[in-house]
Amino acid sequence: MERRENTMEKNQFLIYNDLIDHLYNCTGMEELKKDFMVPVRMLIPYTYCSILLAAEGIDSSSLAQTENLYQPEPVCVPDTFVEAEKRYIQRAAQDPVLWLIHGNESTLICESEILSEKERLEGELHRYCYESYDIYDTMQYSIVAKHHLLGVLSLFRTRIDGCFQSDDMFFLRSIGVHLNKVFPKILAADREQSTTLRTVEDIRQMHGLTVRETQILEKILQFYSNEEIAEECGISSLTVQKHIQNLLRKLGVGSRLELFRQYCI
């Protein structure tokens, strides 16, 4: 029996190491969702998981003056939980643990550790957001970098799953240290992607690019090689080259270098 328990512990730490490796390789929120939020369930079993991104300029001193604490689009696993978190965002100021989680240092809160079952399940916020999902317990970790709140990672369990335990809190706290380090890079990558996409759309409209030319331009501005573009688009390298020639002609530039100089952010 003792050997089996030791094996389980080793397996947990193997999962942990693999999870951290994936975390440091995430290049945007979609990858974070797929390669971190989904597999973290193997280490910390949960029913629902979300990340709420903090609104710009939010800190602990402004909580009493604002209703817009979070950005409007939560990242959720599974996607069906988005509606619950959107409801929460609307009424986040009513959360009794909000002051604990919104600070200049990372904080881990397990609601069953600080609130009674009645306090967790009979409040207006719970009824409005989570009752239909049968949420019974929640762990929240505030993602903080350079004393600035970036977001909140939350794990939820239903009544049948029971409360989170000390091992769950230990692993989430350990993971959180790494999440704090990598999260600014992930947010920056998402902002860069968004800016590039807006720029590409402007170029498309201005120069009358086709759908395929627009797709290839986007990849070029993200420093993809011809081979990578071909693989991503499911076409041959020769076809990519022909599209690039047409693209350069329409944009009035003679090479990729000129294209970068004129259009790259």
Secondary structure, DSSP 4 states (H G I P E B T S, - for coil): -HHHHHHHHHHHHHHHHHHHHHHHT--SHHHHIIIIITGGGGTS--SEEEEEEBPTT--GGGGGG-S--B-S--EEESGGGHHHHHHHHHTGGG-TTHHHHSSSS--EEEHHHHS-HHHHHSSHHHHHHTGGGTEEEEEEEEEEETTEEEEEEEEEEEGGG----HHHHHHHHHHHHHHHHHHHHHHHHHHHHHHHHHHHHHHHHHHT--HHHHHHHHHHHTT--HHHHHHHHTS-HHHHHHHHHHHHHHHT-SSHHHHHHHH--
